[in-house]
Amino acid sequence: MSKKITQGEGWKLILPNEEKISQPIVSKSPEQQNAKIFVEKRKKGKLVTLIKGLILTEEDLKELTKSLKIACGTGGTVENNIIELQGDCQDKVRIWLKNNNWKVR
């Protein structure tokens, strides 16, 4: 068998706006946010409550998710800046967010 020998630096991906990507995300206060609550049907008829539109750091997002999971008494996770809670608990989420000064759509 033959092997290919590569010399030099190889391929390098250059993004046009690297400065914008490297800026850290800063959390906004709850009064400045508009949370959007959706219910989605998944495999085998399972319902999932989604909370979108939040501008938070990863730590703040995880902390909010933990608080919502406790308030709803259900499991959940964070994926792609979207909070996913198991089951249809949009009413509980809406009440909890409003009681804690979040704007909800």
N, C-alpha and C positions, 0 to 999 in steps of 0.2 A: 504494500500500500504506500501511496505517496502522501506526503504532508505538504501543506501550503505554508510557506514562511512569509510572514508579514513584517515589513520593516516600516519604521516611522511611528507616528502617533496614532494612526488609525482614524476612525470616524469620530467626529465631534459634533454634537447637536448644539446649535447656537439659536437661542430664542430671541426674537426681536425686542421684546420689552422685559428684560431680565430684572430691571429695577422694580417694576410694578409687582412682579411675582414674589420677590424676596421681602416685601414689606410685611411686617407682622399684623395680624388681625387684632383690632382693639374692640373690646366689648362695648356695646352701647348700653345705656341705662334702660330698664324695663319700660319707662314712659316713652322712650323714643322708638320702641320696637312695635312692629305689627305682626303678631303670630297668626299664622293661617293653619286651621285645624281641618284635616280631612280624614275620612274613613275609607280604607281600601280593602277590597276582597282579594285574598291570596289563594294559594293552592288549597284544595280540599274544603273550600268554603270558609276558611279562617278569616276573621276580620282583624285589621290592624289600624290603629289610630296614628296618623302622621301629623307632626307639628313642623311646619316649614316657615321660612322667612325670618329666621333669627340670626342676628349678627353677633356671635359670641366666640370667645376663644374656646379651644378644645376643653380646657379645664372647667370653664363656666358652663359649657354645654353638658358635660358629664355630670356636674353638680346639679343642674336643673333637671336632667333626666332622672337622677337618683331621687330627687324630691318628688317628681311627678309619679314615679313608680311606687313610692311609699304612699302618696295620696290616693292613688287609684287601686292600690293593692294588686298590682300586676307586674309582669316582667316587661323588659324593654331594652332598647339599645340605641346607639347613635351611629348612623351611616351617612356619609356625605353631607354633614351639617343638617341632617333631618333626624328628628327624634321619632322613634318607632315604639309604640306601646302595644302590647298584645291585647286584643279584644276591642270592642266598641265602647270606649270610655271618654268620648268627646265632651259629654256634659260635665263630667267630673274635672276634666282638664280645663275646660272653659271657666268653670267656677273657681278653681284653684288659681289660675292665672289672673283672673280679675281681682280676686282677693289679695293678690301679691303685686298689684299695680302694673300688670302687663296689659297692653292693648291687644284685643283679640278680634279677628274678623270672622 
